[in-house]
């Protein structure tokens, strides 16, 4: 679908869900149906990048979940989203600490919440290798919230790489480490099945195994996406003779380049 058609579709669905939410509010309906409507609308907003409307939905959901409405999986899912939203919007450490203190004890031990906390920690530490390892394994719709911090962390990583490896930086050295091989999340406003236990995401959360080895097609996509990202941010690319085109290198650009 074209961009305009997608936008029209989103606006239509947004209006329908907003109308349902307004009816529920006017009629003072606070039930499982209310939770389902707000959860669905929140996920839908995430997928279209409407973070403002998402925040309105999650604010209401937080109250509904505290009242005991909704499923345990929904509570854990949106507890994780609240942490990732704080990361995406660069909220200060005091706000994040208050948010974590408000989480129920059972939520803090859930794999989805542990994953979100580990992702926030990796971002705060500037540990981009661990961040993008966790980014690739983000459950449910959380990946939509990580686009902004991923962009910021990539720029920090590239600046550090250029300073350390001048004059030339091989693209292949960080194309995979910075998550350019990660496919986009599935476009579906439904949550993933709950994990089969606390060990479901333990390897990625604890920074253990580096994940599955990328195949040749994934590496090619990563190199192409990384090269596009570099050009878009002012880098100058060249081919390293006599290597084939896949072994592209980036070096600091000239005037106006970001990678200096």
BABA-673408 format. One record per residue (C-alpha): residue number from 1; residue in one letter; x, y, z. Coordinates in steps of 0.1 Angstrom, whole numbers. Layout:
BEGIN
<atom NUM A <X Y Z>>;
...
This chain:
BEGIN
<atom 1 X <0 0 0>>;
<atom 2 X <11 35 -6>>;
<atom 3 X <20 59 22>>;
<atom 4 X <-12 80 17>>;
<atom 5 X <-34 49 17>>;
<atom 6 X <-18 36 49>>;
<atom 7 X <-23 70 66>>;
<atom 8 X <-60 71 55>>;
<atom 9 X <-65 35 69>>;
<atom 10 X <-49 45 102>>;
<atom 11 X <-70 76 106>>;
<atom 12 X <-102 56 99>>;
<atom 13 X <-93 29 125>>;
<atom 14 X <-81 56 149>>;
<atom 15 X <-114 74 147>>;
<atom 16 X <-134 42 152>>;
<atom 17 X <-114 32 183>>;
<atom 18 X <-114 68 197>>;
<atom 19 X <-152 68 193>>;
<atom 20 X <-155 35 212>>;
<atom 21 X <-132 48 239>>;
<atom 22 X <-153 79 243>>;
<atom 23 X <-185 59 246>>;
<atom 24 X <-169 37 273>>;
<atom 25 X <-159 68 292>>;
<atom 26 X <-193 85 289>>;
<atom 27 X <-211 54 301>>;
<atom 28 X <-185 48 329>>;
<atom 29 X <-178 13 316>>;
<atom 30 X <-147 -2 333>>;
<atom 31 X <-146 -38 324>>;
<atom 32 X <-126 -64 305>>;
<atom 33 X <-139 -49 273>>;
<atom 34 X <-125 -15 282>>;
<atom 35 X <-91 -30 288>>;
<atom 36 X <-92 -49 254>>;
<atom 37 X <-102 -17 235>>;
<atom 38 X <-74 4 251>>;
<atom 39 X <-48 -24 247>>;
<atom 40 X <-57 -29 210>>;
<atom 41 X <-57 9 203>>;
<atom 42 X <-23 13 221>>;
<atom 43 X <-7 -14 200>>;
<atom 44 X <-22 1 168>>;
<atom 45 X <-8 35 177>>;
<atom 46 X <27 19 183>>;
<atom 47 X <27 4 148>>;
<atom 48 X <19 37 132>>;
<atom 49 X <43 57 154>>;
<atom 50 X <16 77 171>>;
<atom 51 X <34 78 205>>;
<atom 52 X <12 106 218>>;
<atom 53 X <-20 87 215>>;
<atom 54 X <-2 55 227>>;
<atom 55 X <8 74 259>>;
<atom 56 X <-28 83 265>>;
<atom 57 X <-39 47 262>>;
<atom 58 X <-12 34 284>>;
<atom 59 X <-20 60 311>>;
<atom 60 X <-56 47 313>>;
<atom 61 X <-44 11 311>>;
<atom 62 X <-21 16 341>>;
<atom 63 X <-51 26 362>>;
<atom 64 X <-72 -3 349>>;
<atom 65 X <-45 -28 355>>;
<atom 66 X <-40 -15 390>>;
<atom 67 X <-78 -20 396>>;
<atom 68 X <-73 -57 387>>;
<atom 69 X <-88 -56 353>>;
<atom 70 X <-73 -73 323>>;
<atom 71 X <-51 -103 320>>;
<atom 72 X <-17 -109 336>>;
<atom 73 X <0 -111 302>>;
<atom 74 X <-15 -77 293>>;
<atom 75 X <-3 -62 325>>;
<atom 76 X <33 -75 319>>;
<atom 77 X <32 -64 283>>;
<atom 78 X <23 -28 290>>;
<atom 79 X <47 -27 320>>;
<atom 80 X <75 -35 295>>;
<atom 81 X <61 -8 271>>;
<atom 82 X <62 18 298>>;
<atom 83 X <99 12 304>>;
<atom 84 X <107 13 266>>;
<atom 85 X <85 44 262>>;
<atom 86 X <106 61 289>>;
<atom 87 X <137 51 270>>;
<atom 88 X <123 63 236>>;
<atom 89 X <113 97 250>>;
<atom 90 X <146 102 269>>;
<atom 91 X <129 106 303>>;
<atom 92 X <153 115 332>>;
<atom 93 X <165 89 356>>;
<atom 94 X <142 101 384>>;
<atom 95 X <112 95 363>>;
<atom 96 X <124 60 353>>;
<atom 97 X <132 51 389>>;
<atom 98 X <97 61 400>>;
<atom 99 X <83 41 372>>;
<atom 100 X <102 10 382>>;
<atom 101 X <92 14 418>>;
<atom 102 X <55 14 408>>;
<atom 103 X <58 -19 391>>;
<atom 104 X <44 -49 410>>;
<atom 105 X <68 -74 423>>;
<atom 106 X <55 -101 400>>;
<atom 107 X <59 -78 370>>;
<atom 108 X <95 -71 377>>;
<atom 109 X <103 -108 375>>;
<atom 110 X <85 -113 342>>;
<atom 111 X <108 -120 311>>;
<atom 112 X <91 -92 291>>;
<atom 113 X <98 -66 318>>;
<atom 114 X <133 -80 325>>;
<atom 115 X <140 -76 288>>;
<atom 116 X <128 -40 288>>;
<atom 117 X <149 -32 319>>;
<atom 118 X <180 -48 303>>;
<atom 119 X <175 -28 271>>;
<atom 120 X <172 5 290>>;
<atom 121 X <204 -4 310>>;
<atom 122 X <223 -13 278>>;
<atom 123 X <213 21 263>>;
<atom 124 X <223 40 294>>;
<atom 125 X <257 23 294>>;
<atom 126 X <262 29 257>>;
<atom 127 X <266 -8 252>>;
<atom 128 X <254 -9 216>>;
<atom 129 X <263 -45 210>>;
<atom 130 X <241 -57 238>>;
<atom 131 X <214 -32 230>>;
<atom 132 X <210 -44 194>>;
<atom 133 X <212 -80 205>>;
<atom 134 X <182 -73 228>>;
<atom 135 X <166 -51 201>>;
<atom 136 X <164 -80 177>>;
<atom 137 X <146 -101 203>>;
<atom 138 X <122 -75 216>>;
<atom 139 X <88 -92 222>>;
<atom 140 X <54 -80 211>>;
<atom 141 X <52 -44 197>>;
<atom 142 X <82 -31 218>>;
<atom 143 X <104 -28 187>>;
<atom 144 X <83 2 175>>;
<atom 145 X <93 20 206>>;
<atom 146 X <130 14 201>>;
<atom 147 X <134 31 167>>;
<atom 148 X <144 64 183>>;
<atom 149 X <169 51 208>>;
<atom 150 X <183 28 182>>;
<atom 151 X <190 58 159>>;
<atom 152 X <207 77 187>>;
<atom 153 X <228 47 197>>;
<atom 154 X <239 40 162>>;
<atom 155 X <252 75 159>>;
<atom 156 X <272 72 191>>;
<atom 157 X <286 39 180>>;
<atom 158 X <296 52 146>>;
<atom 159 X <313 83 160>>;
<atom 160 X <333 61 184>>;
<atom 161 X <342 38 156>>;
<atom 162 X <354 66 133>>;
<atom 163 X <376 80 161>>;
<atom 164 X <391 46 169>>;
<atom 165 X <396 34 133>>;
<atom 166 X <405 65 113>>;
<atom 167 X <410 70 84>>;
<atom 168 X <389 41 73>>;
<atom 169 X <361 21 90>>;
<atom 170 X <350 -12 74>>;
<atom 171 X <312 -13 72>>;
<atom 172 X <312 -50 77>>;
<atom 173 X <327 -45 112>>;
<atom 174 X <296 -29 126>>;
<atom 175 X <267 -36 102>>;
<atom 176 X <256 -66 121>>;
<atom 177 X <266 -53 155>>;
<atom 178 X <243 -23 150>>;
<atom 179 X <213 -44 141>>;
<atom 180 X <210 -36 104>>;
<atom 181 X <203 -72 97>>;
<atom 182 X <172 -72 120>>;
<atom 183 X <140 -75 100>>;
<atom 184 X <111 -51 107>>;
<atom 185 X <86 -63 133>>;
<atom 186 X <54 -81 122>>;
<atom 187 X <25 -57 114>>;
<atom 188 X <-1 -71 138>>;
<atom 189 X <-18 -54 167>>;
<atom 190 X <-19 -86 188>>;
<atom 191 X <5 -96 215>>;
<atom 192 X <29 -126 211>>;
<atom 193 X <21 -158 231>>;
<atom 194 X <34 -156 266>>;
<atom 195 X <69 -171 271>>;
<atom 196 X <72 -206 285>>;
<atom 197 X <90 -195 316>>;
<atom 198 X <116 -171 329>>;
<atom 199 X <143 -187 307>>;
<atom 200 X <126 -176 275>>;
<atom 201 X <147 -145 271>>;
<atom 202 X <174 -152 297>>;
<atom 203 X <202 -157 271>>;
<atom 204 X <197 -123 255>>;
<atom 205 X <189 -105 288>>;
<atom 206 X <221 -118 304>>;
<atom 207 X <242 -110 274>>;
<atom 208 X <250 -147 268>>;
<atom 209 X <250 -162 234>>;
<atom 210 X <252 -138 205>>;
<atom 211 X <221 -152 188>>;
<atom 212 X <219 -171 155>>;
<atom 213 X <246 -166 129>>;
<atom 214 X <233 -144 102>>;
<atom 215 X <231 -161 67>>;
<atom 216 X <246 -146 36>>;
<atom 217 X <213 -129 26>>;
<atom 218 X <210 -112 60>>;
<atom 219 X <246 -100 58>>;
<atom 220 X <240 -85 24>>;
<atom 221 X <209 -67 36>>;
<atom 222 X <228 -55 67>>;
<atom 223 X <256 -41 45>>;
<atom 224 X <231 -24 22>>;
<atom 225 X <211 -9 50>>;
<atom 226 X <242 2 69>>;
<atom 227 X <256 19 37>>;
<atom 228 X <223 37 32>>;
<atom 229 X <223 49 68>>;
<atom 230 X <259 61 65>>;
<atom 231 X <252 80 33>>;
<atom 232 X <221 95 48>>;
<atom 233 X <242 109 77>>;
<atom 234 X <269 124 55>>;
<atom 235 X <295 96 53>>;
<atom 236 X <317 91 23>>;
<atom 237 X <318 55 10>>;
<atom 238 X <345 39 -11>>;
<atom 239 X <353 4 -24>>;
<atom 240 X <384 -13 -10>>;
<atom 241 X <403 -26 -40>>;
<atom 242 X <407 -54 -49>>;
<atom 243 X <379 -66 -26>>;
<atom 244 X <344 -72 -41>>;
<atom 245 X <317 -45 -36>>;
<atom 246 X <303 -63 -6>>;
<atom 247 X <334 -52 14>>;
<atom 248 X <325 -15 15>>;
<atom 249 X <343 9 38>>;
<atom 250 X <332 42 53>>;
<atom 251 X <354 70 62>>;
<atom 252 X <349 104 77>>;
<atom 253 X <332 127 52>>;
<atom 254 X <341 162 42>>;
<atom 255 X <323 194 49>>;
<atom 256 X <290 189 67>>;
<atom 257 X <296 152 74>>;
<atom 258 X <283 138 107>>;
<atom 259 X <311 112 109>>;
<atom 260 X <341 134 116>>;
